Amino acid sequence: MTEIWHRYPRVAEYLENEVGFEKWSRCHYPGLRYNITTMNMVESLNSMLVNARDFPYVVLLDVIQEKMSKWWNDRRIVAMAITAPLTLSREFEFRPRFAQSNGWHTLRLNPVTYHVKGGELEGVVDIFNKTCTCKEFDIDKLPCVHAIAAAHHAQVSVYSLVSPYYTKEYYVLAYGETIYLVGSQSQWDVPNEVTTRVVLPREVKERKRGRPKTSRFPSVGEFRKRKNCCGKCGAYGHYKKKCNSQTGSTEGNQPTDVPV
């Protein structure tokens, strides 16, 4: 936060005084948040359906369902192939902490509380409530280095302190169900109340002239890559043939294979 105040004081004032730390900082958030920032789901699906969204609605739904079925099956295969107790990303983050906790001094305060000294920050670990004063264990639900050292001293399995949502079993259960395709429309079992229902066509509005727009408008603060760079003056927005510059740069236009 000090660096933000130094470089962007107006932004720092807005984040600290108007927005509040709990809106954008995980350590100040009163609830639980996952530690991976994902992009907007609508944006992800829009990029996936960039070619199929011009199809009729029924075909578009078939494409979505087929894609979801493939994703579910691919992730199920990955989950079932895991041999470690945790998912691959959590194991990759978890394993280096074992070596880091070696040699740390651990003092037992009571049957479930331990004081761990080591590194730059000491920690008091409660292996029953799965907490640590460094707050890393509380937020990530993955044992910190202090918790690992305390678990070794208490002769408790470190993996028993990990949140079950990080385990292989939960990963497999998340993609355990199968998404079946709808099939041919001739095989649908449609109730009579649906077939007899009269559905009026939607109101048709007058279409504007020109080709329909296929790309969305950028949001506030979103910048897109500029195109149409001029090879003569280096400016954007026009081509070399339409450039009005009289003294454009000729760098890069000289032949490179001129014999000496």
C-alpha positions in Angstrom: 0.0 0.0 0.0 2.9 2.3 0.6 4.1 1.9 -2.9 0.6 2.7 -4.2 0.5 5.9 -2.1 3.9 6.8 -3.5 3.1 6.2 -7.2 -0.7 6.8 -7.4 -1.9 8.8 -4.4 -5.4 9.4 -5.9 -5.8 5.6 -6.4 -4.5 4.8 -3.0 -6.9 7.3 -1.4 -9.8 5.8 -3.3 -8.9 2.2 -2.3 -8.3 3.0 1.3 -10.9 5.6 2.2 -13.8 5.1 -0.3 -13.7 1.4 -1.2 -12.2 -0.1 1.9 -9.6 -2.9 2.3 -12.2 -5.6 2.7 -13.5 -5.1 -0.9 -10.2 -5.9 -2.6 -7.8 -7.5 0.0 -8.2 -11.1 1.0 -6.6 -10.7 4.4 -9.2 -8.0 5.4 -12.2 -9.7 3.8 -14.5 -11.0 6.7 -15.5 -14.1 4.7 -13.6 -16.7 2.6 -12.3 -16.1 -0.9 -10.4 -18.4 -3.2 -6.9 -17.3 -4.2 -7.4 -17.4 -7.9 -8.7 -14.5 -9.9 -10.8 -15.7 -12.8 -12.0 -13.6 -15.7 -15.7 -12.9 -16.4 -17.5 -16.2 -17.2 -19.4 -14.4 -20.0 -16.1 -13.3 -21.6 -14.8 -16.9 -21.5 -17.9 -18.4 -23.1 -18.0 -15.6 -25.7 -14.5 -16.4 -26.8 -15.4 -20.1 -27.0 -18.5 -19.4 -29.1 -17.0 -16.8 -31.4 -17.6 -19.0 -34.4 -20.8 -20.8 -33.3 -22.8 -17.8 -32.1 -24.0 -17.0 -35.7 -25.7 -20.4 -35.8 -29.4 -20.9 -35.0 -30.3 -21.2 -31.3 -30.8 -25.0 -31.3 -27.4 -25.5 -32.9 -25.8 -23.1 -30.6 -27.1 -25.0 -27.6 -25.8 -28.2 -29.0 -22.4 -26.7 -29.4 -22.4 -25.5 -25.8 -23.5 -28.9 -24.5 -21.0 -30.8 -26.5 -18.2 -28.5 -25.3 -19.3 -28.9 -21.6 -19.4 -32.6 -22.0 -15.8 -32.6 -23.3 -14.6 -30.4 -20.6 -16.2 -32.5 -17.9 -14.6 -35.7 -19.3 -11.2 -34.2 -19.8 -11.1 -32.9 -16.2 -12.4 -36.2 -14.9 -9.5 -38.0 -16.6 -7.0 -35.6 -15.1 -8.5 -35.9 -11.6 -8.5 -39.7 -11.7 -4.9 -39.8 -12.8 -3.6 -37.9 -9.8 -1.6 -40.1 -7.4 -1.0 -37.5 -4.7 -3.5 -36.7 -1.9 -4.0 -33.2 -3.1 -4.6 -31.6 -6.5 -1.6 -30.9 -8.6 -1.6 -27.1 -8.0 -1.9 -27.5 -4.3 0.8 -30.2 -4.1 3.1 -27.9 -6.1 2.5 -25.2 -3.5 2.5 -27.5 -0.5 5.6 -29.6 -1.0 8.3 -26.8 -0.6 6.9 -25.9 2.8 8.0 -29.3 4.2 11.7 -28.5 3.6 11.3 -25.0 4.8 9.9 -26.2 8.1 12.9 -28.4 8.9 14.8 -27.2 12.0 12.2 -24.8 13.2 11.8 -24.7 17.0 8.4 -25.9 18.2 7.2 -25.4 21.8 4.0 -27.2 22.9 1.8 -24.9 24.9 -1.2 -27.2 25.4 -2.5 -30.4 23.7 -3.5 -28.5 20.6 -1.6 -25.2 20.6 2.1 -24.8 19.6 4.5 -21.9 19.4 6.7 -22.2 16.3 9.9 -20.1 15.9 11.6 -19.8 12.5 11.9 -17.5 9.6 11.0 -13.9 9.8 7.7 -14.4 11.6 6.8 -16.5 14.6 3.5 -18.3 14.8 1.1 -19.8 17.3 -0.7 -22.7 15.7 -4.0 -24.3 16.9 -4.1 -27.7 15.1 -7.6 -28.4 16.4 -9.2 -25.2 15.0 -6.7 -25.1 12.1 -5.5 -21.6 12.7 -2.2 -19.7 12.9 -1.4 -16.2 14.0 0.4 -15.6 10.7 -3.2 -15.8 9.1 -1.9 -17.8 6.1 -3.4 -21.0 7.4 -6.7 -19.3 8.2 -7.1 -17.7 4.8 -5.8 -20.4 2.4 -7.0 -23.4 4.4 -3.7 -24.9 3.5 -1.2 -25.5 6.4 1.5 -22.8 6.5 5.1 -23.6 7.5 4.3 -23.0 11.1 1.4 -25.5 11.0 3.6 -28.1 9.3 6.3 -27.8 11.9 3.6 -28.1 14.7 2.0 -31.1 13.0 5.4 -32.9 12.9 6.0 -32.1 16.5 2.5 -33.4 17.5 3.0 -36.5 15.2 -0.2 -35.5 13.3 -0.6 -36.1 9.6 -0.1 -32.8 7.8 -2.7 -33.7 5.1 -5.4 -34.0 7.9 -5.1 -30.3 8.3 -5.7 -29.5 4.7 -9.2 -28.4 3.6 -11.0 -31.3 1.9 -11.8 -29.1 -1.1 -8.1 -29.4 -2.1 -8.1 -33.2 -2.0 -8.2 -35.5 -5.0 -11.5 -37.0 -3.8 -13.3 -33.7 -4.0 -11.7 -33.0 -7.4 -13.0 -36.3 -8.7 -16.5 -35.7 -7.2 -16.7 -32.3 -8.8 -16.6 -33.9 -12.3 -18.0 -37.2 -11.4 -21.3 -36.8 -13.2 -21.7 -37.2 -17.0 -23.2 -34.6 -19.2 -25.2 -36.5 -22.0 -26.1 -35.0 -25.3 -29.7 -34.2 -26.0 -29.8 -36.3 -29.2 -32.0 -36.1 -32.2 -35.1 -34.0 -32.0 -37.2 -36.9 -33.2 -36.4 -38.8 -30.1 -37.5 -36.1 -27.6 -40.3 -36.9 -25.2 -42.2 -33.6 -25.2 -45.3 -33.2 -22.9 -48.6 -32.3 -24.5 -48.9 -29.1 -22.6 -45.7 -27.9 -24.4 -46.6 -29.0 -27.9 -50.0 -27.4 -27.7 -48.7 -24.1 -26.3 -48.8 -21.2 -28.8 -45.6 -19.2 -28.9 -45.8 -15.9 -30.7 -42.8 -14.6 -32.6 -40.8 -11.9 -31.0 -41.2 -8.3 -32.0 -38.9 -7.5 -35.0 -37.2 -4.2 -34.9 -35.9 -2.4 -37.9 -32.4 -3.4 -38.6 -29.7 -0.7 -39.1 -27.8 -0.4 -42.3 -24.5 -2.0 -42.7 -22.9 -5.2 -41.6 -23.9 -6.3 -38.1 -21.3 -5.7 -35.4 -19.7 -8.9 -34.2 -17.3 -7.5 -31.5 -18.4 -5.9 -28.3 -17.7 -2.4 -27.1 -14.7 -2.2 -24.7 -15.5 -1.5 -21.1 -14.4 1.6 -19.1 -10.7 1.4 -18.6 -10.2 -1.4 -21.1 -7.7 -0.8 -23.8 -7.4 -2.8 -27.1 -4.4 -3.2 -29.3 -4.2 -0.5 -31.9 -4.1 -1.6 -35.5 -3.3 -0.1 -38.9 0.2 1.0 -38.1 1.8 3.2 -40.8 5.0 1.8 -42.2 6.2 5.3 -43.1 5.7 7.5 -40.1 5.0 4.8 -37.5 1.6 6.3 -36.5 -1.6 4.3 -36.0 -4.9 4.8 -37.7 -3.8 4.8 -41.4 -1.7 2.9 -43.9 1.5 3.9 -45.7 -0.3 4.6 -48.9 -2.6 7.1 -47.2 0.1 8.7 -45.1 0.4 12.5 -45.5 3.8 12.8 -43.7 6.5 14.3 -45.9 9.5 13.3 -43.6 8.6 9.8 -42.5 11.1 7.4 -41.0 12.6 5.1 -43.5 14.1 2.8 -40.9 13.5 -0.8 -41.6 12.8 -0.1 -45.3 16.3 -0.6 -46.6 17.3 -3.9 -48.2 19.2 -6.2 -45.9 20.9 -8.4 -48.6 22.9 -5.7 -50.5 26.2 -7.0 -51.6 29.3 -5.3 -50.2 
